[in-house]
Amino acid sequence: MLRRLPVDPAEVEFSAIRAQGAGGQNVNKVSNAVHLRFDVRASSLPADVKARLLGRADQRLSREGVIVIKAQQHRSLEKNRAEALQRLQQMVDAVALPPRVRRATKPTHASQLRRLQGKVQRGQVKALRGKTLGKFNGE
């Protein structure tokens, strides 16, 4: 059950920049990488989704609450723009549903006994070490 909250493209700001890495003929002329900027606080997302998005430990999120995504995988500006928008949508989709509440449970009696039996067995193995008998034991 995936809750999909589409990001409004009007709230996203794109800027074309020069891509890093090896180039070619157009390396100094063509700006085909994209910086996507999305202000979470000023967006039209629901308040709970904004809070979860701002609470994430993500290096793409600035202190001011702006998500900055750099896309430079493709040689086309439009493809990089689409990829950046898709990555932003994935971030929003990841926090769209609230996390499930973890309820503490107790281990079963049988599992506790199995654990203790394993500890006893391991202790017996270790207790047998070092107690070598025979003519090499200083006799």
C-alpha positions as CSV (number, residue, x, y, z in Angstrom):
1,M,0.0,0.0,0.0
2,L,2.0,2.9,-1.3
3,R,0.8,6.4,-0.8
4,R,1.7,8.5,-3.7
5,L,2.0,12.3,-3.3
6,P,2.9,13.9,-6.6
7,V,5.4,16.8,-6.3
8,D,4.1,19.9,-8.0
9,P,6.6,20.8,-10.8
10,A,5.8,24.5,-10.2
11,E,7.4,24.2,-6.7
12,V,10.7,22.8,-8.1
13,E,13.5,25.1,-9.3
14,F,15.9,23.8,-11.9
15,S,19.3,25.3,-12.9
16,A,21.6,24.0,-15.6
17,I,25.2,23.5,-14.7
18,R,28.2,22.0,-16.3
19,A,28.6,18.3,-15.6
20,Q,31.8,17.0,-13.9
21,G,34.0,14.3,-15.4
22,A,35.4,13.7,-18.8
23,G,33.9,15.7,-21.6
24,G,34.4,15.9,-25.3
25,Q,34.0,18.5,-28.0
26,N,31.3,20.4,-26.0
27,V,32.8,20.1,-22.5
28,N,33.2,23.8,-22.1
29,K,30.2,24.9,-24.0
30,V,27.2,22.8,-23.0
31,S,25.6,22.8,-19.6
32,N,23.8,19.5,-19.4
33,A,23.8,18.7,-15.6
34,V,20.9,19.8,-13.5
35,H,20.6,21.2,-10.0
36,L,17.1,20.6,-8.6
37,R,16.0,22.8,-5.6
38,F,12.9,22.0,-3.6
39,D,11.9,24.0,-0.6
40,V,10.1,21.5,1.7
41,R,8.7,24.1,4.1
42,A,7.2,26.2,1.3
43,S,5.8,23.2,-0.5
44,S,2.2,22.0,-0.7
45,L,2.9,18.7,0.9
46,P,0.9,17.7,4.0
47,A,2.4,18.8,7.3
48,D,3.2,15.2,8.5
49,V,5.1,14.4,5.3
50,K,7.0,17.7,5.5
51,A,8.0,16.8,9.1
52,R,9.2,13.3,8.2
53,L,11.1,14.7,5.2
54,L,12.8,17.4,7.3
55,G,13.6,14.9,10.0
56,R,15.6,12.6,7.7
57,A,19.4,12.5,8.0
58,D,20.1,13.2,4.3
59,Q,23.1,15.1,3.0
60,R,20.9,16.5,0.1
61,L,18.8,18.4,2.7
62,S,20.1,21.8,3.8
63,R,19.5,23.4,7.2
64,E,17.0,25.8,5.6
65,G,14.9,22.8,4.5
66,V,15.8,22.9,0.8
67,I,16.5,19.6,-1.0
68,V,19.2,19.9,-3.6
69,I,19.6,17.1,-6.1
70,K,22.3,17.0,-8.8
71,A,21.7,14.9,-11.8
72,Q,24.4,14.4,-14.4
73,Q,24.1,10.8,-15.5
74,H,22.8,11.5,-19.0
75,R,24.1,13.6,-21.8
76,S,20.7,15.3,-22.3
77,L,19.5,18.1,-20.2
78,E,15.9,16.9,-20.3
79,K,16.8,13.4,-19.3
80,N,18.8,14.8,-16.3
81,R,15.9,17.0,-15.4
82,A,13.5,14.0,-15.5
83,E,15.9,11.9,-13.4
84,A,16.3,14.6,-10.8
85,L,12.5,15.0,-10.5
86,Q,12.2,11.2,-10.2
87,R,14.7,11.1,-7.4
88,L,12.9,13.8,-5.6
89,Q,9.6,11.9,-6.0
90,Q,11.3,8.8,-4.6
91,M,12.3,10.8,-1.5
92,V,8.8,12.0,-1.0
93,D,7.3,8.6,-1.5
94,A,9.7,7.1,1.0
95,V,8.2,9.3,3.8
96,A,4.6,9.4,2.5
97,L,3.5,6.6,4.8
98,P,4.2,7.0,8.5
99,P,6.5,4.3,9.9
100,R,4.9,1.4,11.6
101,V,4.9,1.5,15.4
102,R,7.1,-1.2,16.9
103,R,5.4,-3.1,19.7
104,A,7.7,-4.8,22.1
105,T,7.2,-8.6,22.4
106,K,8.4,-11.1,24.9
107,P,10.4,-14.1,23.9
108,T,8.6,-17.4,24.2
109,H,9.4,-19.7,27.1
110,A,10.7,-22.4,24.7
111,S,13.0,-19.9,23.0
112,Q,14.4,-18.8,26.3
113,L,15.1,-22.4,27.2
114,R,16.8,-23.1,23.9
115,R,19.0,-20.0,24.4
116,L,20.0,-21.1,27.9
117,Q,20.6,-24.7,26.7
118,G,22.9,-23.4,24.0
119,K,24.8,-21.3,26.5
120,V,25.3,-24.3,28.9
121,Q,26.5,-26.5,26.0
122,R,29.0,-23.8,24.9
123,G,30.2,-23.5,28.4
124,Q,30.8,-27.2,28.7
125,V,32.8,-27.1,25.5
126,K,35.0,-24.3,26.8
127,A,35.3,-26.0,30.2
128,L,36.8,-29.1,28.6
129,R,39.6,-27.1,26.9
130,G,43.0,-26.9,28.5
131,K,42.4,-29.9,30.8
132,T,44.5,-32.3,28.8
133,L,45.4,-35.5,30.5
134,G,48.3,-37.8,29.7
135,K,52.0,-38.0,29.7
136,F,52.6,-34.6,28.2
137,N,50.8,-32.8,31.0
138,G,53.8,-32.5,33.3
139,E,53.6,-36.0,34.8
